[in-house]
Amino acid sequence: MQDNEEFLENDRILSKYGVAKSYDILVDNPFETQKDVLDTLDILLCLKKPYYVVTYSLTPFPKTRFYDKAKAAGVLGRMPDPYNSAMYATDPGNYYTPKTLRWLIETAPYIPRFLLRYGRDHWQGGLVGWLAPQLFRLYRWIIRVINWGRYKHPWFLRLILFLARIWGRTGLREKMPREEIHPEN
């Protein structure tokens, strides 16, 4: 298992050499505290942009230790069905991760850090409760426009990728040294 510092160092190395980054984040863990979710936002604040985030609801699969733990705790009924849900809780009433925090996680790569930091610090407040769904709608609209362009007009996707490359450029990309590709163990 990787600790946070090692994870952030790997993110820094990938960013340094211009490698596209996408991170899968599990949400809706019934054993996770709100502090754990806020710690996830803290990590997202430390990542170098650009990166992408995909969230999945934690799904209990039979014959695993997690399944047995969830069954013993009586939380299986609120969790996604591993064979019919595509890894998402299909009923928002069954989410364990508060909706506002979930929206902040999913929009983190696309919003300025100061907004994400404010959202993390004041996520239970009325302003963030109103702002988070607006940001999420904007994020979904952007994704729809990108997908529209990708399938209907190939030049549009090239333009978006070009703009994303410019937006994400934080310095000159260097050629990755051989020792960072194949570290000595």
MOURWO-V525770 format. One record per run of one state. SS is the DSSP state (h for helix, s for strand, l for the rest). FROM is the first residue (numbers start at 1). TO is the last residue. If there is no record, write none. Layout:
# MOURWO-V525770
ss->SS from->FROM to->TO
ss->SS from->FROM to->TO
This chain:
# MOURWO-V525770
ss->l from->1 to->3
ss->h from->4 to->16
ss->l from->17 to->21
ss->s from->22 to->27
ss->l from->28 to->33
ss->h from->34 to->46
ss->l from->47 to->51
ss->s from->52 to->57
ss->l from->58 to->64
ss->h from->65 to->73
ss->l from->74 to->75
ss->h from->76 to->78
ss->l from->79 to->91
ss->h from->92 to->94
ss->l from->95 to->98
ss->h from->99 to->110
ss->l from->111 to->112
ss->h from->113 to->121
ss->l from->122 to->125
ss->h from->126 to->152
ss->l from->153 to->153
ss->h from->154 to->168
ss->l from->169 to->177
ss->h from->178 to->181
ss->l from->182 to->185
